[in-house]
């Protein structure tokens, strides 16, 4: 395992710095998705919280049901993208600290 206390301390410090890096990386995660017709763009943070919502002129021709389904689908896709990125970060972290 560790032959000296210095090796142990160095290992703990590396892991602590890596945890700090992971925290910073997670804070920067964003998911952004635009509806296929370009009518709605949604941006969320790494927790899925809405950061930005943009509408193009195309929403003026949508039915209420069409608007609702497009908005929900686009937001869900943005959240999925953000969560996939978070998963990638956690997986990379776990692989690094397992070594």
Legacy VTK file of the C-alpha trace (Angstrom):
# vtk DataFile Version 3.0
C-alpha trace
ASCII
DATASET POLYDATA
POINTS 99 float
0.000 0.000 0.000
2.005 3.014 1.227
5.553 2.586 2.413
5.881 5.987 4.048
3.685 8.561 5.654
4.765 11.033 2.949
3.352 8.728 0.261
0.076 8.483 2.144
-0.147 12.251 2.573
0.653 12.819 -1.111
-2.054 10.337 -2.117
-4.641 11.988 0.115
-3.719 15.430 -1.229
-4.029 14.247 -4.840
-7.475 12.844 -4.109
-8.543 16.010 -2.329
-7.431 18.122 -5.291
-9.238 15.767 -7.646
-12.426 16.084 -5.581
-12.135 19.860 -5.798
-11.674 19.595 -9.563
-14.742 17.358 -9.798
-16.773 19.856 -7.785
-15.716 22.677 -10.110
-16.423 20.581 -13.199
-19.865 19.593 -11.900
-20.719 23.233 -11.215
-19.963 24.046 -14.853
-22.167 21.360 -16.381
-24.799 22.659 -18.762
-27.288 20.972 -21.034
-28.639 22.835 -24.025
-31.131 21.513 -26.526
-33.095 23.027 -29.388
-36.319 21.531 -30.700
-35.955 19.932 -34.145
-38.012 22.739 -35.709
-35.938 25.410 -33.937
-38.938 26.780 -32.078
-37.672 26.306 -28.517
-34.210 26.231 -26.959
-33.707 25.170 -23.351
-30.566 25.402 -21.234
-30.264 23.770 -17.804
-27.524 23.403 -15.244
-26.084 20.141 -13.941
-28.987 19.643 -11.553
-31.572 20.151 -14.276
-32.549 23.648 -13.134
-33.668 25.947 -15.938
-31.103 28.599 -16.871
-32.397 29.872 -20.194
-35.499 29.458 -22.311
-35.698 30.911 -25.802
-38.529 30.911 -28.319
-38.342 31.553 -32.026
-41.117 33.041 -34.124
-42.194 29.446 -34.896
-43.998 29.160 -31.550
-46.631 31.603 -32.779
-47.960 28.978 -35.184
-48.022 26.111 -32.691
-51.124 24.783 -31.022
-51.137 24.865 -27.229
-50.717 21.075 -27.145
-47.899 21.229 -29.694
-46.167 23.970 -27.733
-46.494 21.994 -24.512
-45.173 18.742 -25.935
-42.281 20.470 -27.717
-41.325 22.391 -24.601
-41.411 19.309 -22.380
-39.507 17.148 -24.877
-36.854 19.819 -25.425
-36.408 20.443 -21.704
-36.157 16.708 -21.047
-33.500 16.377 -23.732
-31.496 19.254 -22.219
-31.676 17.652 -18.762
-30.671 14.284 -20.210
-27.643 15.913 -21.883
-26.598 17.586 -18.592
-27.033 14.377 -16.604
-25.033 12.420 -19.176
-22.188 14.909 -18.768
-22.365 14.605 -14.982
-22.256 10.843 -15.319
-19.167 11.069 -17.526
-17.429 13.255 -14.945
-18.270 10.928 -12.049
-17.217 7.846 -14.003
-13.877 9.435 -14.905
-13.380 10.460 -11.280
-14.159 6.976 -9.994
-11.757 5.398 -12.470
-8.978 7.791 -11.421
-9.366 7.298 -7.679
-9.690 3.523 -8.022
-6.109 3.327 -9.318
LINES 1 100
99 0 1 2 3 4 5 6 7 8 9 10 11 12 13 14 15 16 17 18 19 20 21 22 23 24 25 26 27 28 29 30 31 32 33 34 35 36 37 38 39 40 41 42 43 44 45 46 47 48 49 50 51 52 53 54 55 56 57 58 59 60 61 62 63 64 65 66 67 68 69 70 71 72 73 74 75 76 77 78 79 80 81 82 83 84 85 86 87 88 89 90 91 92 93 94 95 96 97 98
